[in-house]
Amino acid sequence: MTLEQLLDRFDDVERSIVVVNRTDPDPVLNMLADTFGEGPVEVTDGSLAGDAGTGSEQRDARPDGAGVTGGSGLSAERLTMRTADAGEAPVIDVDALRRNDAVPFDGDDPSAVENLALLVEGDEVVAGSTLGELGDAVLFVNSDLYITGTRSLEDVDLPAVVSRLSETTFTLRGYPESNRQKLLLITISRFIERAAWVAGDGTLRSSFQRLSRLDDEVGTREVYESVADAGVDTHLYGVPDDLPRGLDAVIHGGDDRDFTRSWFVVYRPPEGPRSVADEVGTDLRRGIEGGVGLLAVEAEPRVWRGTWTFDETRVRELNRYIERNL
């Protein structure tokens, strides 16, 4: 078995993002759609109403028209699908939104809420973040912040909408096909590294394709110095073109597809992965106490297919495969 085959064994979850009462311009919505690449995450506009109300005009979230498939609406705490030919955009019931602990809204006036992104799974809203939070995390940043170390581990956090996209398999394109999509994987990688660093124990396994990247990227080198110095058993994997020196880590070199075409960052707590209650604001604790991992494979040049997970079974399988085979 290979890492690519292991990824194929993971079940996928489809979700959508509804941005309600959007005042930010269309390019911001298009950036949000582009960030999540091709595949299971659809992005569209919606509106708020006091009693589920009526729909607003639906807008096309992607330049190519993808990401909009009919209409839907919220009733009580649940999302109930309307017929696809109704031509209605999602309408969110304010009372239901107020009762939903996963959403950062507790007001009374629908018009006072702007640029709220809601993550929908099946017929349920499972998370909410503002466009501002998503912008600070992934929309309005670039990879240089991480490569140079300008954004430190302390600064890395995941908006609820991003963290709840775990278990979703993405297809993401690197430069020059896209300036945005690969950043999602970089952000998740840094979050996992932060979990290991804060824990100060356990095992972190990370791949770099070429091990020389540890010294080429100042920010990456500083992160792994911090993680290793904190007491984490640190393992680094990649083609041994130039081995990093002076780093308290175990180096694993190879040149088969698992080394050259994979991207993984896996944190295993000292007692092994375990299930931790998924509650609002607990993402970092879930990663520290239960484990967290990312796996992506380069399906073709500069095109990555991958997922991240808090699931104890997936984290255990991924850690075990790397430990035994690489």
URURPE-V339294 format. One record per backbone hydrogen bond with DSSP energy under -1.0 kcal/mol. NH is the residue of the N-H (numbers start at 1). CO is the residue of the C=O. If there is no record, write none. Layout:
# URURPE-V339294
nh:NH co:CO
nh:NH co:CO
This chain:
# URURPE-V339294
nh:6 co:2
nh:7 co:3
nh:8 co:4
nh:10 co:7
nh:16 co:120
nh:17 co:42
nh:18 co:118
nh:19 co:44
nh:20 co:116
nh:21 co:46
nh:28 co:25
nh:29 co:25
nh:30 co:26
nh:31 co:27
nh:32 co:28
nh:33 co:29
nh:34 co:30
nh:35 co:31
nh:36 co:32
nh:37 co:34
nh:38 co:171
nh:42 co:15
nh:44 co:17
nh:46 co:19
nh:47 co:90
nh:49 co:92
nh:65 co:62
nh:73 co:80
nh:74 co:91
nh:75 co:78
nh:78 co:75
nh:79 co:123
nh:80 co:73
nh:86 co:83
nh:89 co:56
nh:92 co:47
nh:94 co:49
nh:97 co:93
nh:98 co:94
nh:99 co:95
nh:103 co:100
nh:105 co:103
nh:112 co:109
nh:113 co:110
nh:115 co:21
nh:116 co:20
nh:117 co:129
nh:118 co:18
nh:119 co:127
nh:120 co:16
nh:121 co:124
nh:124 co:121
nh:126 co:119
nh:127 co:119
nh:128 co:102
nh:129 co:117
nh:131 co:115
nh:134 co:130
nh:135 co:131
nh:136 co:132
nh:137 co:133
nh:138 co:134
nh:139 co:134
nh:140 co:135
nh:145 co:142
nh:146 co:143
nh:147 co:143
nh:148 co:144
nh:151 co:145
nh:156 co:153
nh:163 co:159
nh:164 co:160
nh:165 co:162
nh:166 co:163
nh:167 co:308
nh:168 co:165
nh:170 co:306
nh:171 co:38
nh:172 co:304
nh:174 co:302
nh:178 co:174
nh:183 co:180
nh:184 co:181
nh:186 co:182
nh:187 co:183
nh:188 co:184
nh:189 co:185
nh:190 co:186
nh:191 co:187
nh:192 co:188
nh:193 co:189
nh:194 co:190
nh:195 co:191
nh:196 co:192
nh:197 co:193
nh:198 co:194
nh:199 co:195
nh:200 co:196
nh:203 co:268
nh:204 co:233
nh:205 co:266
nh:206 co:235
nh:207 co:264
nh:208 co:237
nh:210 co:208
nh:211 co:239
nh:213 co:210
nh:214 co:211
nh:215 co:212
nh:216 co:212
nh:217 co:213
nh:219 co:147
nh:221 co:217
nh:222 co:218
nh:223 co:219
nh:224 co:220
nh:225 co:221
nh:226 co:222
nh:227 co:223
nh:228 co:224
nh:229 co:225
nh:230 co:226
nh:231 co:228
nh:232 co:227
nh:233 co:202
nh:235 co:204
nh:236 co:250
nh:237 co:206
nh:238 co:252
nh:239 co:209
nh:241 co:239
nh:249 co:247
nh:250 co:234
nh:252 co:236
nh:254 co:238
nh:259 co:256
nh:260 co:256
nh:261 co:257
nh:263 co:296
nh:265 co:294
nh:266 co:205
nh:267 co:292
nh:268 co:203
nh:272 co:269
nh:274 co:290
nh:279 co:277
nh:282 co:279
nh:286 co:282
nh:287 co:283
nh:288 co:284
nh:289 co:285
nh:290 co:286
nh:291 co:287
nh:292 co:267
nh:293 co:309
nh:294 co:265
nh:295 co:307
nh:296 co:263
nh:297 co:305
nh:298 co:261
nh:299 co:297
nh:299 co:303
nh:300 co:303
nh:303 co:300
nh:304 co:172
nh:305 co:297
nh:306 co:170
nh:307 co:295
nh:309 co:293
nh:315 co:311
nh:316 co:312
nh:317 co:313
nh:318 co:314
nh:319 co:315
nh:320 co:316
nh:321 co:317
nh:322 co:318
nh:323 co:319
nh:324 co:320
nh:325 co:321
nh:326 co:322
